[in-house]
């Protein structure tokens, strides 16, 4: 594979991974609260807002641990296997939480919500951990900003698609599972990106060939 072809694959992989983050991870967490409210009314224990509040708290706390854990594990076993693990767990956990978890009761569902938040929120940590290491210093800020924000022009259609799926299937379960298929993009795209663990930043300013200053009067 030529250098130009490899670079093209890497750019496509980056956009695929970020498109997944914008389309899938950010959408799925918003489904948890109304879905738990609907299910809690059937069991008649805590009020629906209370269940939604606990779900939000558990998701946020576990997501914070997911952020931190991804960074440490990426330093331990490498960026690529860590990110692929997080994406794969998000893909597997989505149908478990939204299709089957509710059948086990609300308390087991809250446990699943915590594990789900650990991975679906924690996956965002790959952007500051791995993404800056893929670009040379002279363009790092621009490249990271573009890769992180450009896919949002695609993901802006997410709420429209999600609402249509919820109305069509009559609930959140199948709609969330279909939206969660975007996690496949991350699993497929990550292998095309270079492993940067233990390597210097590409074309760091201290490694680039210095340019001599012109002599005064020339």
MODELLER restraints for C-alpha pairs under 7 A, 6 or more apart:
rsr = mdl.restraints
at = mdl.atoms
rsr.add(forms.Gaussian(group=physical.xy_distance, feature=features.Distance(at['CA:9:A'], at['CA:192:A']), mean=6.60, stdev=0.5))
rsr.add(forms.Gaussian(group=physical.xy_distance, feature=features.Distance(at['CA:10:A'], at['CA:192:A']), mean=5.85, stdev=0.5))
rsr.add(forms.Gaussian(group=physical.xy_distance, feature=features.Distance(at['CA:10:A'], at['CA:193:A']), mean=5.47, stdev=0.5))
rsr.add(forms.Gaussian(group=physical.xy_distance, feature=features.Distance(at['CA:13:A'], at['CA:189:A']), mean=4.48, stdev=0.5))
rsr.add(forms.Gaussian(group=physical.xy_distance, feature=features.Distance(at['CA:13:A'], at['CA:190:A']), mean=6.68, stdev=0.5))
rsr.add(forms.Gaussian(group=physical.xy_distance, feature=features.Distance(at['CA:13:A'], at['CA:192:A']), mean=6.45, stdev=0.5))
rsr.add(forms.Gaussian(group=physical.xy_distance, feature=features.Distance(at['CA:13:A'], at['CA:193:A']), mean=6.95, stdev=0.5))
rsr.add(forms.Gaussian(group=physical.xy_distance, feature=features.Distance(at['CA:14:A'], at['CA:147:A']), mean=6.75, stdev=0.5))
rsr.add(forms.Gaussian(group=physical.xy_distance, feature=features.Distance(at['CA:15:A'], at['CA:147:A']), mean=6.10, stdev=0.5))
rsr.add(forms.Gaussian(group=physical.xy_distance, feature=features.Distance(at['CA:15:A'], at['CA:151:A']), mean=6.55, stdev=0.5))
rsr.add(forms.Gaussian(group=physical.xy_distance, feature=features.Distance(at['CA:16:A'], at['CA:185:A']), mean=5.76, stdev=0.5))
rsr.add(forms.Gaussian(group=physical.xy_distance, feature=features.Distance(at['CA:16:A'], at['CA:186:A']), mean=6.70, stdev=0.5))
rsr.add(forms.Gaussian(group=physical.xy_distance, feature=features.Distance(at['CA:16:A'], at['CA:189:A']), mean=6.40, stdev=0.5))
rsr.add(forms.Gaussian(group=physical.xy_distance, feature=features.Distance(at['CA:17:A'], at['CA:185:A']), mean=6.00, stdev=0.5))
rsr.add(forms.Gaussian(group=physical.xy_distance, feature=features.Distance(at['CA:17:A'], at['CA:186:A']), mean=4.66, stdev=0.5))
rsr.add(forms.Gaussian(group=physical.xy_distance, feature=features.Distance(at['CA:17:A'], at['CA:189:A']), mean=6.22, stdev=0.5))
rsr.add(forms.Gaussian(group=physical.xy_distance, feature=features.Distance(at['CA:18:A'], at['CA:147:A']), mean=6.82, stdev=0.5))
rsr.add(forms.Gaussian(group=physical.xy_distance, feature=features.Distance(at['CA:18:A'], at['CA:148:A']), mean=6.10, stdev=0.5))
rsr.add(forms.Gaussian(group=physical.xy_distance, feature=features.Distance(at['CA:18:A'], at['CA:151:A']), mean=6.30, stdev=0.5))
rsr.add(forms.Gaussian(group=physical.xy_distance, feature=features.Distance(at['CA:19:A'], at['CA:151:A']), mean=4.93, stdev=0.5))
rsr.add(forms.Gaussian(group=physical.xy_distance, feature=features.Distance(at['CA:19:A'], at['CA:155:A']), mean=6.78, stdev=0.5))
rsr.add(forms.Gaussian(group=physical.xy_distance, feature=features.Distance(at['CA:20:A'], at['CA:182:A']), mean=5.28, stdev=0.5))
rsr.add(forms.Gaussian(group=physical.xy_distance, feature=features.Distance(at['CA:20:A'], at['CA:183:A']), mean=5.87, stdev=0.5))
rsr.add(forms.Gaussian(group=physical.xy_distance, feature=features.Distance(at['CA:20:A'], at['CA:185:A']), mean=6.14, stdev=0.5))
rsr.add(forms.Gaussian(group=physical.xy_distance, feature=features.Distance(at['CA:20:A'], at['CA:186:A']), mean=6.41, stdev=0.5))
rsr.add(forms.Gaussian(group=physical.xy_distance, feature=features.Distance(at['CA:22:A'], at['CA:151:A']), mean=6.91, stdev=0.5))
rsr.add(forms.Gaussian(group=physical.xy_distance, feature=features.Distance(at['CA:22:A'], at['CA:152:A']), mean=6.13, stdev=0.5))
rsr.add(forms.Gaussian(group=physical.xy_distance, feature=features.Distance(at['CA:22:A'], at['CA:155:A']), mean=5.62, stdev=0.5))
rsr.add(forms.Gaussian(group=physical.xy_distance, feature=features.Distance(at['CA:23:A'], at['CA:155:A']), mean=4.80, stdev=0.5))
rsr.add(forms.Gaussian(group=physical.xy_distance, feature=features.Distance(at['CA:23:A'], at['CA:158:A']), mean=5.83, stdev=0.5))
rsr.add(forms.Gaussian(group=physical.xy_distance, feature=features.Distance(at['CA:24:A'], at['CA:179:A']), mean=5.85, stdev=0.5))
rsr.add(forms.Gaussian(group=physical.xy_distance, feature=features.Distance(at['CA:24:A'], at['CA:180:A']), mean=5.60, stdev=0.5))
rsr.add(forms.Gaussian(group=physical.xy_distance, feature=features.Distance(at['CA:24:A'], at['CA:182:A']), mean=5.78, stdev=0.5))
rsr.add(forms.Gaussian(group=physical.xy_distance, feature=features.Distance(at['CA:24:A'], at['CA:183:A']), mean=6.81, stdev=0.5))
rsr.add(forms.Gaussian(group=physical.xy_distance, feature=features.Distance(at['CA:25:A'], at['CA:120:A']), mean=5.57, stdev=0.5))
rsr.add(forms.Gaussian(group=physical.xy_distance, feature=features.Distance(at['CA:28:A'], at['CA:176:A']), mean=6.17, stdev=0.5))
rsr.add(forms.Gaussian(group=physical.xy_distance, feature=features.Distance(at['CA:31:A'], at['CA:172:A']), mean=6.86, stdev=0.5))
rsr.add(forms.Gaussian(group=physical.xy_distance, feature=features.Distance(at['CA:33:A'], at['CA:52:A']), mean=4.73, stdev=0.5))
rsr.add(forms.Gaussian(group=physical.xy_distance, feature=features.Distance(at['CA:33:A'], at['CA:55:A']), mean=6.82, stdev=0.5))
rsr.add(forms.Gaussian(group=physical.xy_distance, feature=features.Distance(at['CA:35:A'], at['CA:172:A']), mean=6.54, stdev=0.5))
rsr.add(forms.Gaussian(group=physical.xy_distance, feature=features.Distance(at['CA:36:A'], at['CA:51:A']), mean=6.55, stdev=0.5))
rsr.add(forms.Gaussian(group=physical.xy_distance, feature=features.Distance(at['CA:36:A'], at['CA:52:A']), mean=6.06, stdev=0.5))
rsr.add(forms.Gaussian(group=physical.xy_distance, feature=features.Distance(at['CA:37:A'], at['CA:48:A']), mean=4.38, stdev=0.5))
rsr.add(forms.Gaussian(group=physical.xy_distance, feature=features.Distance(at['CA:37:A'], at['CA:49:A']), mean=6.58, stdev=0.5))
rsr.add(forms.Gaussian(group=physical.xy_distance, feature=features.Distance(at['CA:37:A'], at['CA:51:A']), mean=6.54, stdev=0.5))
rsr.add(forms.Gaussian(group=physical.xy_distance, feature=features.Distance(at['CA:37:A'], at['CA:52:A']), mean=6.06, stdev=0.5))
rsr.add(forms.Gaussian(group=physical.xy_distance, feature=features.Distance(at['CA:40:A'], at['CA:48:A']), mean=5.66, stdev=0.5))
rsr.add(forms.Gaussian(group=physical.xy_distance, feature=features.Distance(at['CA:40:A'], at['CA:51:A']), mean=6.98, stdev=0.5))
rsr.add(forms.Gaussian(group=physical.xy_distance, feature=features.Distance(at['CA:41:A'], at['CA:48:A']), mean=6.35, stdev=0.5))
rsr.add(forms.Gaussian(group=physical.xy_distance, feature=features.Distance(at['CA:55:A'], at['CA:110:A']), mean=6.30, stdev=0.5))
rsr.add(forms.Gaussian(group=physical.xy_distance, feature=features.Distance(at['CA:55:A'], at['CA:113:A']), mean=6.80, stdev=0.5))
rsr.add(forms.Gaussian(group=physical.xy_distance, feature=features.Distance(at['CA:58:A'], at['CA:114:A']), mean=5.43, stdev=0.5))
rsr.add(forms.Gaussian(group=physical.xy_distance, feature=features.Distance(at['CA:59:A'], at['CA:113:A']), mean=6.24, stdev=0.5))
rsr.add(forms.Gaussian(group=physical.xy_distance, feature=features.Distance(at['CA:59:A'], at['CA:114:A']), mean=5.15, stdev=0.5))
rsr.add(forms.Gaussian(group=physical.xy_distance, feature=features.Distance(at['CA:59:A'], at['CA:117:A']), mean=4.61, stdev=0.5))
rsr.add(forms.Gaussian(group=physical.xy_distance, feature=features.Distance(at['CA:60:A'], at['CA:117:A']), mean=6.88, stdev=0.5))
rsr.add(forms.Gaussian(group=physical.xy_distance, feature=features.Distance(at['CA:62:A'], at['CA:114:A']), mean=5.52, stdev=0.5))
rsr.add(forms.Gaussian(group=physical.xy_distance, feature=features.Distance(at['CA:62:A'], at['CA:115:A']), mean=6.94, stdev=0.5))
rsr.add(forms.Gaussian(group=physical.xy_distance, feature=features.Distance(at['CA:62:A'], at['CA:117:A']), mean=5.77, stdev=0.5))
rsr.add(forms.Gaussian(group=physical.xy_distance, feature=features.Distance(at['CA:62:A'], at['CA:118:A']), mean=4.72, stdev=0.5))
rsr.add(forms.Gaussian(group=physical.xy_distance, feature=features.Distance(at['CA:63:A'], at['CA:117:A']), mean=4.87, stdev=0.5))
rsr.add(forms.Gaussian(group=physical.xy_distance, feature=features.Distance(at['CA:63:A'], at['CA:118:A']), mean=4.15, stdev=0.5))
rsr.add(forms.Gaussian(group=physical.xy_distance, feature=features.Distance(at['CA:63:A'], at['CA:119:A']), mean=6.81, stdev=0.5))
rsr.add(forms.Gaussian(group=physical.xy_distance, feature=features.Distance(at['CA:63:A'], at['CA:121:A']), mean=4.85, stdev=0.5))
rsr.add(forms.Gaussian(group=physical.xy_distance, feature=features.Distance(at['CA:63:A'], at['CA:122:A']), mean=5.28, stdev=0.5))
rsr.add(forms.Gaussian(group=physical.xy_distance, feature=features.Distance(at['CA:64:A'], at['CA:122:A']), mean=6.79, stdev=0.5))
rsr.add(forms.Gaussian(group=physical.xy_distance, feature=features.Distance(at['CA:65:A'], at['CA:118:A']), mean=6.46, stdev=0.5))
rsr.add(forms.Gaussian(group=physical.xy_distance, feature=features.Distance(at['CA:66:A'], at['CA:118:A']), mean=4.39, stdev=0.5))
rsr.add(forms.Gaussian(group=physical.xy_distance, feature=features.Distance(at['CA:66:A'], at['CA:119:A']), mean=5.89, stdev=0.5))
rsr.add(forms.Gaussian(group=physical.xy_distance, feature=features.Distance(at['CA:66:A'], at['CA:121:A']), mean=6.78, stdev=0.5))
rsr.add(forms.Gaussian(group=physical.xy_distance, feature=features.Distance(at['CA:66:A'], at['CA:122:A']), mean=4.04, stdev=0.5))
rsr.add(forms.Gaussian(group=physical.xy_distance, feature=features.Distance(at['CA:67:A'], at['CA:122:A']), mean=4.09, stdev=0.5))
rsr.add(forms.Gaussian(group=physical.xy_distance, feature=features.Distance(at['CA:67:A'], at['CA:123:A']), mean=6.94, stdev=0.5))
rsr.add(forms.Gaussian(group=physical.xy_distance, feature=features.Distance(at['CA:67:A'], at['CA:125:A']), mean=5.29, stdev=0.5))
rsr.add(forms.Gaussian(group=physical.xy_distance, feature=features.Distance(at['CA:70:A'], at['CA:82:A']), mean=6.80, stdev=0.5))
rsr.add(forms.Gaussian(group=physical.xy_distance, feature=features.Distance(at['CA:70:A'], at['CA:122:A']), mean=6.71, stdev=0.5))
rsr.add(forms.Gaussian(group=physical.xy_distance, feature=features.Distance(at['CA:70:A'], at['CA:125:A']), mean=6.66, stdev=0.5))
rsr.add(forms.Gaussian(group=physical.xy_distance, feature=features.Distance(at['CA:71:A'], at['CA:129:A']), mean=6.49, stdev=0.5))
rsr.add(forms.Gaussian(group=physical.xy_distance, feature=features.Distance(at['CA:73:A'], at['CA:82:A']), mean=6.45, stdev=0.5))
rsr.add(forms.Gaussian(group=physical.xy_distance, feature=features.Distance(at['CA:74:A'], at['CA:82:A']), mean=5.53, stdev=0.5))
rsr.add(forms.Gaussian(group=physical.xy_distance, feature=features.Distance(at['CA:75:A'], at['CA:197:A']), mean=6.52, stdev=0.5))
rsr.add(forms.Gaussian(group=physical.xy_distance, feature=features.Distance(at['CA:78:A'], at['CA:195:A']), mean=6.96, stdev=0.5))
rsr.add(forms.Gaussian(group=physical.xy_distance, feature=features.Distance(at['CA:78:A'], at['CA:197:A']), mean=5.41, stdev=0.5))
rsr.add(forms.Gaussian(group=physical.xy_distance, feature=features.Distance(at['CA:79:A'], at['CA:130:A']), mean=6.44, stdev=0.5))
rsr.add(forms.Gaussian(group=physical.xy_distance, feature=features.Distance(at['CA:79:A'], at['CA:195:A']), mean=6.22, stdev=0.5))
rsr.add(forms.Gaussian(group=physical.xy_distance, feature=features.Distance(at['CA:79:A'], at['CA:196:A']), mean=6.87, stdev=0.5))
rsr.add(forms.Gaussian(group=physical.xy_distance, feature=features.Distance(at['CA:79:A'], at['CA:197:A']), mean=6.33, stdev=0.5))
rsr.add(forms.Gaussian(group=physical.xy_distance, feature=features.Distance(at['CA:80:A'], at['CA:190:A']), mean=6.22, stdev=0.5))
rsr.add(forms.Gaussian(group=physical.xy_distance, feature=features.Distance(at['CA:80:A'], at['CA:191:A']), mean=6.74, stdev=0.5))
rsr.add(forms.Gaussian(group=physical.xy_distance, feature=features.Distance(at['CA:80:A'], at['CA:195:A']), mean=5.95, stdev=0.5))
rsr.add(forms.Gaussian(group=physical.xy_distance, feature=features.Distance(at['CA:83:A'], at['CA:126:A']), mean=6.70, stdev=0.5))
rsr.add(forms.Gaussian(group=physical.xy_distance, feature=features.Distance(at['CA:84:A'], at['CA:187:A']), mean=5.27, stdev=0.5))
rsr.add(forms.Gaussian(group=physical.xy_distance, feature=features.Distance(at['CA:84:A'], at['CA:190:A']), mean=6.40, stdev=0.5))
rsr.add(forms.Gaussian(group=physical.xy_distance, feature=features.Distance(at['CA:86:A'], at['CA:119:A']), mean=5.74, stdev=0.5))
rsr.add(forms.Gaussian(group=physical.xy_distance, feature=features.Distance(at['CA:86:A'], at['CA:123:A']), mean=6.05, stdev=0.5))
rsr.add(forms.Gaussian(group=physical.xy_distance, feature=features.Distance(at['CA:87:A'], at['CA:183:A']), mean=5.83, stdev=0.5))
rsr.add(forms.Gaussian(group=physical.xy_distance, feature=features.Distance(at['CA:87:A'], at['CA:186:A']), mean=5.88, stdev=0.5))
rsr.add(forms.Gaussian(group=physical.xy_distance, feature=features.Distance(at['CA:87:A'], at['CA:187:A']), mean=5.76, stdev=0.5))
rsr.add(forms.Gaussian(group=physical.xy_distance, feature=features.Distance(at['CA:88:A'], at['CA:187:A']), mean=6.29, stdev=0.5))
rsr.add(forms.Gaussian(group=physical.xy_distance, feature=features.Distance(at['CA:89:A'], at['CA:119:A']), mean=6.80, stdev=0.5))
rsr.add(forms.Gaussian(group=physical.xy_distance, feature=features.Distance(at['CA:90:A'], at['CA:116:A']), mean=6.93, stdev=0.5))
rsr.add(forms.Gaussian(group=physical.xy_distance, feature=features.Distance(at['CA:90:A'], at['CA:119:A']), mean=5.96, stdev=0.5))
rsr.add(forms.Gaussian(group=physical.xy_distance, feature=features.Distance(at['CA:90:A'], at['CA:120:A']), mean=5.85, stdev=0.5))
rsr.add(forms.Gaussian(group=physical.xy_distance, feature=features.Distance(at['CA:90:A'], at['CA:183:A']), mean=6.70, stdev=0.5))
rsr.add(forms.Gaussian(group=physical.xy_distance, feature=features.Distance(at['CA:91:A'], at['CA:180:A']), mean=6.21, stdev=0.5))
rsr.add(forms.Gaussian(group=physical.xy_distance, feature=features.Distance(at['CA:91:A'], at['CA:181:A']), mean=6.60, stdev=0.5))
rsr.add(forms.Gaussian(group=physical.xy_distance, feature=features.Distance(at['CA:91:A'], at['CA:183:A']), mean=5.44, stdev=0.5))
rsr.add(forms.Gaussian(group=physical.xy_distance, feature=features.Distance(at['CA:91:A'], at['CA:184:A']), mean=6.91, stdev=0.5))
rsr.add(forms.Gaussian(group=physical.xy_distance, feature=features.Distance(at['CA:93:A'], at['CA:116:A']), mean=6.31, stdev=0.5))
rsr.add(forms.Gaussian(group=physical.xy_distance, feature=features.Distance(at['CA:94:A'], at['CA:177:A']), mean=5.85, stdev=0.5))
rsr.add(forms.Gaussian(group=physical.xy_distance, feature=features.Distance(at['CA:94:A'], at['CA:180:A']), mean=6.17, stdev=0.5))
rsr.add(forms.Gaussian(group=physical.xy_distance, feature=features.Distance(at['CA:95:A'], at['CA:177:A']), mean=5.30, stdev=0.5))
rsr.add(forms.Gaussian(group=physical.xy_distance, feature=features.Distance(at['CA:97:A'], at['CA:109:A']), mean=6.98, stdev=0.5))
rsr.add(forms.Gaussian(group=physical.xy_distance, feature=features.Distance(at['CA:97:A'], at['CA:112:A']), mean=6.26, stdev=0.5))
rsr.add(forms.Gaussian(group=physical.xy_distance, feature=features.Distance(at['CA:97:A'], at['CA:113:A']), mean=6.94, stdev=0.5))
rsr.add(forms.Gaussian(group=physical.xy_distance, feature=features.Distance(at['CA:98:A'], at['CA:173:A']), mean=4.59, stdev=0.5))
rsr.add(forms.Gaussian(group=physical.xy_distance, feature=features.Distance(at['CA:98:A'], at['CA:176:A']), mean=6.84, stdev=0.5))
rsr.add(forms.Gaussian(group=physical.xy_distance, feature=features.Distance(at['CA:99:A'], at['CA:173:A']), mean=5.11, stdev=0.5))
rsr.add(forms.Gaussian(group=physical.xy_distance, feature=features.Distance(at['CA:99:A'], at['CA:174:A']), mean=6.91, stdev=0.5))
rsr.add(forms.Gaussian(group=physical.xy_distance, feature=features.Distance(at['CA:101:A'], at['CA:109:A']), mean=5.37, stdev=0.5))
rsr.add(forms.Gaussian(group=physical.xy_distance, feature=features.Distance(at['CA:102:A'], at['CA:109:A']), mean=5.91, stdev=0.5))
rsr.add(forms.Gaussian(group=physical.xy_distance, feature=features.Distance(at['CA:131:A'], at['CA:144:A']), mean=6.56, stdev=0.5))
rsr.add(forms.Gaussian(group=physical.xy_distance, feature=features.Distance(at['CA:132:A'], at['CA:140:A']), mean=6.22, stdev=0.5))
rsr.add(forms.Gaussian(group=physical.xy_distance, feature=features.Distance(at['CA:132:A'], at['CA:144:A']), mean=6.30, stdev=0.5))
rsr.add(forms.Gaussian(group=physical.xy_distance, feature=features.Distance(at['CA:133:A'], at['CA:196:A']), mean=6.60, stdev=0.5))
rsr.add(forms.Gaussian(group=physical.xy_distance, feature=features.Distance(at['CA:133:A'], at['CA:201:A']), mean=5.62, stdev=0.5))
rsr.add(forms.Gaussian(group=physical.xy_distance, feature=features.Distance(at['CA:135:A'], at['CA:202:A']), mean=6.21, stdev=0.5))
rsr.add(forms.Gaussian(group=physical.xy_distance, feature=features.Distance(at['CA:136:A'], at['CA:201:A']), mean=6.90, stdev=0.5))
rsr.add(forms.Gaussian(group=physical.xy_distance, feature=features.Distance(at['CA:136:A'], at['CA:202:A']), mean=4.77, stdev=0.5))
rsr.add(forms.Gaussian(group=physical.xy_distance, feature=features.Distance(at['CA:136:A'], at['CA:203:A']), mean=4.95, stdev=0.5))
rsr.add(forms.Gaussian(group=physical.xy_distance, feature=features.Distance(at['CA:136:A'], at['CA:204:A']), mean=6.35, stdev=0.5))
rsr.add(forms.Gaussian(group=physical.xy_distance, feature=features.Distance(at['CA:137:A'], at['CA:203:A']), mean=6.23, stdev=0.5))
rsr.add(forms.Gaussian(group=physical.xy_distance, feature=features.Distance(at['CA:137:A'], at['CA:204:A']), mean=5.45, stdev=0.5))
rsr.add(forms.Gaussian(group=physical.xy_distance, feature=features.Distance(at['CA:137:A'], at['CA:205:A']), mean=6.39, stdev=0.5))
rsr.add(forms.Gaussian(group=physical.xy_distance, feature=features.Distance(at['CA:162:A'], at['CA:175:A']), mean=6.54, stdev=0.5))
rsr.add(forms.Gaussian(group=physical.xy_distance, feature=features.Distance(at['CA:165:A'], at['CA:175:A']), mean=5.16, stdev=0.5))
rsr.add(forms.Gaussian(group=physical.xy_distance, feature=features.Distance(at['CA:166:A'], at['CA:172:A']), mean=5.60, stdev=0.5))
rsr.add(forms.Gaussian(group=physical.xy_distance, feature=features.Distance(at['CA:166:A'], at['CA:175:A']), mean=5.42, stdev=0.5))
rsr.add(forms.Gaussian(group=physical.xy_distance, feature=features.Distance(at['CA:169:A'], at['CA:175:A']), mean=6.88, stdev=0.5))
